[in-house]
């Protein structure tokens, strides 16, 4: 795939016109008197669409613009030196993938440029033939990096598309074997409750991702939950989804993804109300007539803090736990396997929902099968947590693209990463044997786990979850 | 409507500390009377109506049937709660309620603290403030 930024060759300065920039869809109208206007820039998305590229342009109305006072099209009703032109739709709203596209593009009207991704040389040649006379094709090959130290168990943040050659799930995991046998998760539904997903990331762009954004105030009529194109301002959910279901690096690349964004990226906190709304949406999706008999798995890399937070009474704490446990029970009753992260607070600490017997609680090991120091473990009543371990140290997966549509990958550590690995393993088992119930799949994972060396401080459950 | 704060005592006073627009109780410092006007509350049917125990090894019913039952149960629960709020003249103190159409036996309210105080006394409901969850990353 080759990526280019298409910019009109004409000088920006000479074409800049005074105007008003804003959005007619959102609540805000940004009034600017010096916004730029790039005449002719729209020709690029129109031509690319005709050439068969898929539009990834954000939906919405084209910003209102102003025409100069001396413009020929001025209607004369406006006051001052500018006349408002009615907002009109941006050409080519987001389209779903059909598999026959020759590439994709995103038109960015505010800067008058179009980012184009060509899947073949032929598509690129066709586009150049159509547009090269008026547009500069600027290659998008500049490597990006973030300033600041990278320390601890974090790896290189950006290794671009070259990383696709590395498929790092070890042979012992059974993932390469499953893929070689054609077992890649097809037919299985995977639900993820997290910060969201970057649906245009190369790991996810080729599949249809059902996505719901549950706002900070899910009950408010002003911010209702919305089904929109998947986005992820934080990157955590994209990383989690990439581990379980990324088309290049994922454990089960052919699962159908259902992602509910329920967590604020900045605070990494969410409320039980949002989780409940996201879970309800998942259950609704999984219970649709066309899905109601399909196997399903839900990944939750979130939980309540180990300690009852300050300012919360014991009664409230218990009610919240009861609500969360009710959700897990409903999943099991619906034949959906809940896979949850055990937590990152180390040994002798167990949070919820990992502490519930309904959950398949996951701890973290590295690729040398050493238990991660942060991996939570302990005992709740008679239940030992975690149930099983997954790879959760320096895991390489997709992250959100932060500029220029460049594909980003990074390494992250945590039981948040171990849980989607095991969710992917569960999806492989459910793909191979769709008639097994969720509990039978859970038992299968526990029975096939690879025993780990005894740790003096950590519990490791049945061992490392693998596919056999 | 009266603002009764003497019910279950300790819990409700805790919320008042965090709610600025609610008049502070006598003896409370003036600086403690200011934060958010609304609180998020989770309401469930009183424990005992929901089935307990480990899920059966084999799902006895189809997922669609479980979902339909859940929808009906939640619709009934929602009606009960709204009727109860209306009967107790608390609808004006509720800013928003979970959207209808859910299948889980729980509803979240954004409401004034006194609604929670009243709900805690109701024998048919179990209510409490919602807690934050965090990512395990």
Interface residues (C-beta under 8 A of the other chain):
Chain A: X194 X195 X217 X218 X219 X220 X221 X224 X225 X236 X263 X268 X269 X270 X271 X272 X273 X275 X276 X277 X279 X280 X283 X284 X286 X287 X289 X292 X293 X301 X302 X303 X304 X305 X309 X311 X312 X313 X315 X316 X317 X318 X319 X320 X322 X323 X326 X327 X329 X330 X332 X333 X334 X335 X336 X341 X342 X343 X344 X357 X358 X376 X412 X414 X415 X416 X417 X419 X437 X438 X439 X440
Chain B: X10 X11 X14 X17 X18 X40 X42 X44 X47 X50 X51 X54 X55 X57 X58 X59 X61 X62 X63 X64 X66 X67 X68 X70 X95 X96 X97 X98 X99 X101 X102 X103 X104 X105 X106 X108 X109 X110 X120 X126 X127 X128 X129 X130 X131 X132 X133 X134 X135 X136 X137
